[in-house]
Amino acid sequence: MTPTQTEPEPFDASAAHLAQVRRYRALLAPGTPLREGLTRILNGRTGALIVLGSTPEVQDVSSGGFVIDVEFTPTALRELAKMDGGIVLSADHERILSAGVHFVPDGSTRTVETGTRHRTADRVAQMTGVPVVTVSKSMNTIAFFLGGHRHDVQTSEQILGQADQALAALGRYRKRLDEETRRLSGLEISDSVTHDDLVRVLQPLEMVRRLDTELRGYVAALGIDGRLMQLQLRESTRGVDDLARLLELDYQPADEPEVLRVSALTKLATDELLQPESVLTALGFDEPDQSTAISPRGYRLLAQASRRVPPFVANRLIQHFGSLQGLMAARTTDLLEIEGVGRRRAYEVREGLARLSELSWGH
């Protein structure tokens, strides 16, 4: 067992653990029945220890108490918390199974918690794999324990303060991403892209993704108070995943399908992400040279030129003309030779690429 770790979570924490944390933050968010019950306990100046599920492992560390098996209500939770001992809910959190339970976890299970209630909660969570919620009477706080980690349940005001900072950072990185993407488009049209130019797009793209993950956690924790932020987040990250996919299609070496996986950047620490050589190495390039010239296939600009081109037709166009430069040099009659390209679609592609070229020169 590992000692309890407090937030913030490391960026490389397992996806499964982070998904669980987000799930339980949403369960404990403002506006949910469980949060209402916990708030009543807190306002009543009563402590509580609540196990969010009943398993054989939970039963093994349980002693005494009363089996009640009643429907969960915030009021019932508040009243039962007045009793000595803990409370066990059903796995779907819709029923209160027992109350007044005394938990006897293995005392050798390591924990950095000092208070009796928090120490017991941490050990029970580690031994059973079931999350345990605590309400501290003396500290006036709510927390939940999961997988050796303690997660404090903050007020909406506290979360909003942190989220506003993350949103501001997201806005800055999104602006930089858009600027670097426009710059890359111009370089692609003039066929003068290098590894460094690609990295300059991927760095802010990865930061936008990381901030998106962080902010999704805040949205979940805010519950009904996070609706506006969810809309802001959706708008700020629109098209980012499509951009990552199209960059992979454009620059992935044909004979090395494992090279240039944008998802590989998640393994980099923030200071490593700022170093172009580290980014290129993470992407799978054996000899990362920032000045190495690379040419796009044209998937991204083709998608910009005409949003009506389905993926299978885009593949045919790229495979036939070989590169962005070949595609841009194609005449309308050349485009009509490709299966799935009619006169209207050929015109849209040709005019769209010409427009992008003009914008590039104008920029």
ABEGO torsion letter per residue (X at the ends): XBBBBBOBBBAABBAAAAAAAAAAAAAABBGBAAAAAAAAAAAAGBBBBBBBEBBAAAAAABBEEBBAGBBBBAAAAAAAAABBEBBBBBAAGABBABBGBBBBBBAABBBABABAAAAAAAAAAAAAGBBBBBBBAAAGBBBBBBGGBBBBBBBAAAAAAAAAAAAAAAAAAAAAAAAAAAAAAAAAAAGABBAAAAAAAAAAAAAAAAAAAAAAAAAAAAEAAAAAAAAAAAAAABGAAAAAAAAAAAABBAABAABGBAAAAAABBAAAAABAAAAAAAAGBABBBAABBBBBAGAAAAAAABAABBAAAAAAAAAAAGBAAAAAABBAAAAAABBGBBAAAAAAAAAAAAAAAAAAAAX
